[in-house]
Amino acid sequence: MNRAENITPRLAFPSLTYRLWKVWRRDLDAFMKTYQVNFLPPLFEPILYLLALGLGLGSLVNKTIEGISYIQFIAPALISISMMYGSFFECTYSSFVRMYYQRTFEGIIATPVSVEEVIAGELLWGATRALINSTIVLAVVAAFRLISSPLFILIPLLSFPVGLMFSSLGMCFTALAPNIDFFNYPGFLFITPMFLLSGTFFPISSLPPAVEGVAQVLLPLTHAVNLTRGLILGRVDIGLLLSFIWIVGVTIVFFIISINLMKKRLID
Amino acid sequence: MTKKYNGLVAVDGIDFEVFKGECCGFLGPNGAGKTTTIKMIHCVLPLSAGVLTVAGLNVSEKPREIKKMIGVAPQESNLDPDFTVLNNLLVYARYFDIPKQVAFERSKEMLKFLQLEEKADVIISQLSTGMKRRLLLARALINDPQILLLDEPTTGLDPQARHLIWDKVRNLRKRGVTIILTTHYMDEAAELCDRTLIMDGGRIIDEGSPVALIKKHVGGEVLEADYDEAVLKALKERLPGARLEILGDRVHVFTDQPHGTFERFLEDFDARGAMIRKANLEDVFLKITGRQLRE
């Protein structure tokens, strides 16, 4: 027997078929069982933020930021944050529960669906959660009359790649997580700093220069916020294109890495 | 074929065949490599070395084709707690590309076969262990498999639930399904299997039909008696070829002498607590895998 046949390459592009949608569909079906509860947080959280920070804190911010009011500044960020939360937490806590506690993946890979397709289906479902959650937040923002450009219509389209990026990043942590409490680390070392420092509640330019550079270039949420804000306000420039390319590139890389890591975890 | 995990050899160069339409049992203590072997058969674990073919297809080349014709009931429940009993089957059928209507009819039929019809709309957490095990079997049958893999199908079940599963397994075997099961219950192997492979430490240490294995290793009957120096001495004199095993305060005597040897011994010699019983697979198993605990 040729030994090479038994050695899986370190990093391979996953071979995927339509079957990954069956995994996505399983997650959608499970989500729809409890949709009433699932729709509430993305509906109420942005309302609270807009009231407390936008109107409350905003009344103390007596100047405009980049020509807009404080509430107009944070509204697009809330949409981006919902993309991040929806997908990242789906592919960390929820995927971990399905993998470890419910053994759902083990059940599925005993069928013609492959392990790569299971993970790809989970990632696409995470992206779908970003789409669902951010569309609800977008509706709230619209209800507060904070949209000033018809380009906002592109935001659901944007939410899918953004969601896929955060799903893939989350799934890498899931592949490495020894237990569910482990997710506290990416939570406070990665997600919380992004939540606060990605040009979400104040412009990145207010940060000390060293931190500003890092936030501007390396934080994935910064690019999502740039894009969302640009589309809501109708301020389109080359920066948006660069942010979009950045997101697509990071998504492709981590999509492949996360599937490989999960395959290694589930099979070896 | 061989399977290694991070330097630990779980399956150590085993070589075996399972024939179409038979019920073949893998017997062995915990950690013998039974589950690993099962997982390699249904293409979930890649082999570290060797070749494994299922129905003429190589597991490393045609996993999807193989998985299409196999049904798997795992040791621990991996039923989907997010769905009801019926929806578990319907969602699972989707992974096999079974059309919706066919899946529905097949699910109903399987629930009936495993006496779970009344539980169709119940959520998984409300099922007893026995019901879960039956549902796992129903789910394994959803794709009308030619080969059924059962990993410890009755571990932890009460006698009623156990017998129901056995009954269904026999029924499936009669219909021509090839069945591969693992167990550490010797009565289960004796009850269901045409052939058993005894595994220990990742190797197959013997194989044969339960009856042949018993005959080969422990003969027809076993004499048990309370431990007593005098009895032991008499046994050694009268039955020189017999194998004596002292277990706590009991003596087990195995012999290949013909039926009646023990009766004659007991007629002449009054051994306290004496009992003659038929030798069983458990005697074989303990003889060839030893008595130390496996944890």
Boltz contact constraints between the chains, C-beta under 6 A:
constraints:
  - contact:
      token1: [A, 1]
      token2: [B, 51]
      max_distance: 6.0
  - contact:
      token1: [A, 22]
      token2: [B, 94]
      max_distance: 6.0
  - contact:
      token1: [A, 22]
      token2: [B, 95]
      max_distance: 6.0
  - contact:
      token1: [A, 26]
      token2: [B, 91]
      max_distance: 6.0
  - contact:
      token1: [A, 30]
      token2: [B, 82]
      max_distance: 6.0
  - contact:
      token1: [A, 102]
      token2: [B, 81]
      max_distance: 6.0
  - contact:
      token1: [A, 103]
      token2: [B, 78]
      max_distance: 6.0
  - contact:
      token1: [A, 104]
      token2: [B, 80]
      max_distance: 6.0
  - contact:
      token1: [A, 106]
      token2: [B, 78]
      max_distance: 6.0
  - contact:
      token1: [A, 107]
      token2: [B, 78]
      max_distance: 6.0
  - contact:
      token1: [A, 108]
      token2: [B, 95]
      max_distance: 6.0
  - contact:
      token1: [A, 109]
      token2: [B, 44]
      max_distance: 6.0
  - contact:
      token1: [A, 110]
      token2: [B, 42]
      max_distance: 6.0
  - contact:
      token1: [A, 110]
      token2: [B, 72]
      max_distance: 6.0
  - contact:
      token1: [A, 111]
      token2: [B, 67]
      max_distance: 6.0
  - contact:
      token1: [A, 111]
      token2: [B, 95]
      max_distance: 6.0
  - contact:
      token1: [A, 111]
      token2: [B, 96]
      max_distance: 6.0
  - contact:
      token1: [A, 112]
      token2: [B, 64]
      max_distance: 6.0
  - contact:
      token1: [A, 112]
      token2: [B, 67]
      max_distance: 6.0
  - contact:
      token1: [A, 112]
      token2: [B, 68]
      max_distance: 6.0
  - contact:
      token1: [A, 113]
      token2: [B, 95]
      max_distance: 6.0
